[in-house]
């Protein structure tokens, strides 16, 4: 099953009302983050488009395309969690259900002398009331161990592994369901969805990554 990728903004999604079963996405965190990986920035550090502030204007569009039985999973940096969680409930009728913690196999960098080593990622899980978890392996936990992707294998500076979202796909969709990632980057979440027999659509603002996201495999 092949996924589809649109080049454009998540603020104006080219999708029909109530057409999406679940949204799983990793938007810019609003950190003004700069990549120090040479192959992404060359001799200069590379910024992420739309990373100057926490993106929240896309949320009403997300609710427009999401089915009343749907759910949303949003990756979010801990410092800006309150902004995203508040925006989800203020700008949509979705209810925040969980803070899901992904415990990584290896930590990131940060301030090596002043901070504890960051070993987790946060995912905001929100849904409409009719949405029920499928629970194929029993009730899912809100702390999940995940693999680590080394920078030399990444096709996007902030790329997540495909297996990070399989638990969300299996608990919030069925085979043939439509998964949307409106900040799809290199398309990892789209490939995860199609590998599990779901349909998948991505939207990516940065033209540098649209071609990568459209690949069936990396």
C-alpha positions as CSV (number, residue, x, y, z in Angstrom):
1,X,0.0,0.0,0.0
2,X,1.5,3.4,-1.1
3,X,1.1,6.6,0.8
4,X,0.5,10.1,-0.6
5,X,2.3,13.3,0.3
6,X,1.2,16.9,-0.4
7,X,3.6,19.8,-0.4
8,X,1.9,22.6,1.6
9,X,0.9,23.9,5.0
10,X,-0.9,22.0,7.7
11,X,-3.0,25.1,8.2
12,X,-4.9,24.4,4.9
13,X,-5.3,20.6,4.5
14,X,-6.4,19.4,1.0
15,X,-8.8,16.9,2.6
16,X,-12.5,16.5,2.9
17,X,-14.4,17.0,6.2
18,X,-14.4,13.9,8.5
19,X,-12.2,11.9,6.1
20,X,-9.3,10.9,8.5
21,X,-9.5,8.2,11.1
22,X,-6.4,9.2,13.2
23,X,-3.7,11.9,13.1
24,X,-0.2,11.0,14.2
25,X,2.3,13.8,13.9
26,X,5.6,15.4,15.1
27,X,5.2,19.1,14.5
28,X,8.1,21.6,15.1
29,X,8.5,22.1,18.8
30,X,8.8,25.9,18.7
31,X,12.4,25.8,20.0
32,X,14.1,27.6,17.1
33,X,16.2,24.4,17.0
34,X,19.3,24.2,14.7
35,X,20.6,20.9,13.3
36,X,24.4,20.4,13.8
37,X,24.4,17.3,11.6
38,X,26.7,18.3,8.7
39,X,24.8,16.6,5.9
40,X,21.7,18.5,6.7
41,X,23.2,22.0,7.1
42,X,26.4,21.7,5.2
43,X,28.9,24.1,6.7
44,X,26.0,25.9,8.4
45,X,23.5,24.8,10.9
46,X,20.0,24.1,9.4
47,X,16.8,25.4,10.9
48,X,13.4,23.7,10.7
49,X,10.6,25.5,8.9
50,X,7.9,26.7,11.2
51,X,10.0,26.2,14.4
52,X,9.9,29.8,15.5
53,X,6.8,29.2,17.7
54,X,4.7,26.3,18.9
55,X,2.4,25.6,15.9
56,X,-1.2,25.6,17.0
57,X,-3.1,27.2,14.1
58,X,-3.4,23.9,12.3
59,X,-5.6,22.4,15.1
60,X,-9.0,23.5,13.8
61,X,-8.1,22.1,10.4
62,X,-7.2,18.8,12.1
63,X,-10.5,18.6,13.7
64,X,-12.3,19.5,10.5
65,X,-10.8,16.5,8.6
66,X,-10.9,14.1,11.6
67,X,-13.9,11.8,12.0
68,X,-16.0,12.2,15.1
69,X,-14.7,8.8,16.2
70,X,-11.0,9.8,15.6
71,X,-8.0,10.4,17.7
72,X,-4.9,12.6,17.6
73,X,-1.3,11.9,18.7
74,X,1.0,14.9,18.8
75,X,4.7,14.7,19.7
76,X,5.5,17.6,22.0
77,X,8.6,18.9,23.8
78,X,8.2,19.0,27.6
79,X,8.9,22.8,27.9
80,X,6.0,23.6,25.5
81,X,3.5,20.9,26.6
82,X,1.2,23.4,28.4
83,X,0.9,25.5,25.2
84,X,-0.1,22.5,23.0
85,X,-2.3,20.9,25.6
86,X,-4.2,24.1,26.2
87,X,-4.5,24.9,22.5
88,X,-5.9,21.4,21.8
89,X,-8.8,21.9,24.2
90,X,-9.3,25.6,23.5
91,X,-9.3,25.4,19.7
92,X,-11.1,22.0,19.2
93,X,-13.7,19.9,20.9
94,X,-11.0,17.1,21.5
95,X,-10.2,16.1,25.0
96,X,-6.6,15.4,26.1
97,X,-6.6,11.9,27.4
98,X,-3.0,11.1,28.2
99,X,0.6,12.3,28.3
100,X,2.4,9.3,26.8
101,X,6.1,9.0,27.6
102,X,8.4,7.3,25.1
103,X,11.5,6.1,26.9
104,X,14.4,6.1,24.4
105,X,17.2,3.5,24.3
106,X,19.8,6.3,24.3
107,X,19.7,9.9,25.5
108,X,20.0,13.2,23.6
109,X,22.5,15.9,24.2
110,X,21.2,19.2,25.8
111,X,23.3,21.0,28.3
112,X,25.7,18.2,29.4
113,X,26.9,20.1,32.5
114,X,23.7,21.6,33.8
115,X,20.9,19.2,32.7
116,X,20.0,15.6,33.3
117,X,20.4,13.6,30.1
118,X,17.1,13.7,28.2
119,X,15.9,10.1,27.7
120,X,12.3,10.6,26.8
121,X,9.8,12.1,24.3
122,X,6.3,13.1,25.1
123,X,3.2,12.4,23.0
124,X,-0.1,14.2,23.6
125,X,-3.0,11.8,23.0
126,X,-6.4,13.4,22.5
127,X,-9.7,12.1,21.2
128,X,-13.4,12.7,20.8
129,X,-15.6,10.8,23.3
130,X,-16.7,8.0,20.8
131,X,-13.1,7.0,20.2
132,X,-12.3,3.6,21.8
133,X,-8.9,2.0,21.9
134,X,-8.7,-1.3,20.1
135,X,-6.4,-2.9,22.8
136,X,-5.1,-5.8,20.7
137,X,-2.6,-6.6,23.4
138,X,-4.5,-5.5,26.5
139,X,-4.7,-2.0,27.9
140,X,-1.7,0.0,26.5
141,X,0.6,1.7,29.0
142,X,1.4,5.4,29.1
143,X,5.2,4.7,29.3
144,X,6.6,2.9,26.3
145,X,10.2,1.8,25.6
146,X,11.3,2.8,22.1
147,X,14.4,2.3,19.9
148,X,17.0,4.9,19.1
149,X,17.7,6.2,15.6
150,X,21.3,7.3,15.1
151,X,21.8,10.6,13.2
152,X,23.7,8.9,10.4
153,X,20.5,7.0,9.4
154,X,18.2,10.0,9.5
155,X,16.7,11.5,6.4
156,X,15.4,14.5,8.5
157,X,17.1,16.2,11.4
158,X,14.3,15.3,13.8
159,X,13.3,12.0,12.3
160,X,11.6,9.5,14.6
161,X,11.7,5.7,14.1
162,X,8.8,4.1,12.4
163,X,8.3,1.6,15.3
164,X,7.7,4.5,17.7
165,X,4.1,4.9,16.4
166,X,3.0,1.3,15.8
167,X,1.3,1.1,19.2
168,X,-0.7,4.2,18.3
169,X,-1.7,2.8,14.9
170,X,-2.8,-0.5,16.2
171,X,-4.8,1.0,19.1
172,X,-6.5,3.8,17.2
173,X,-7.1,2.4,13.7
174,X,-8.1,-0.7,11.8
175,X,-6.8,-2.1,8.6
176,X,-7.8,0.2,5.8
177,X,-8.2,3.2,8.1
178,X,-6.7,6.5,6.9
179,X,-3.8,8.0,9.0
180,X,-2.8,11.6,8.5
181,X,0.6,13.2,9.3
182,X,0.3,16.9,8.6
183,X,4.0,17.5,9.5
184,X,5.4,14.4,7.9
185,X,9.1,15.3,7.5
186,X,10.8,12.3,5.9
187,X,7.6,10.2,6.0
188,X,8.5,7.7,8.7
189,X,5.0,7.6,10.2
190,X,3.4,7.2,6.8
191,X,5.5,4.2,6.1
192,X,4.7,2.7,9.5
193,X,1.0,3.1,8.7
194,X,1.1,1.5,5.3
195,X,3.3,-1.3,6.5
196,X,0.4,-2.1,8.9
197,X,-2.2,-2.1,6.1
198,X,-3.5,1.4,6.7
199,X,-3.8,4.2,4.1
200,X,-1.7,7.2,4.8
201,X,-1.5,10.9,3.7
202,X,1.2,13.3,4.7
203,X,1.6,17.1,4.4
204,X,5.1,18.7,4.4
205,X,5.9,22.4,4.3
206,X,9.6,22.0,3.6
207,X,10.1,21.1,-0.1
208,X,13.6,19.7,0.7
209,X,11.9,16.7,2.4
210,X,8.8,16.1,0.2
211,X,10.6,13.8,-2.3
212,X,12.1,11.8,0.6
213,X,8.7,11.5,2.3
214,X,7.1,10.1,-0.9
215,X,9.6,7.2,-1.1
216,X,8.1,3.8,-0.2
217,X,11.3,2.9,1.6
218,X,14.4,4.7,2.9
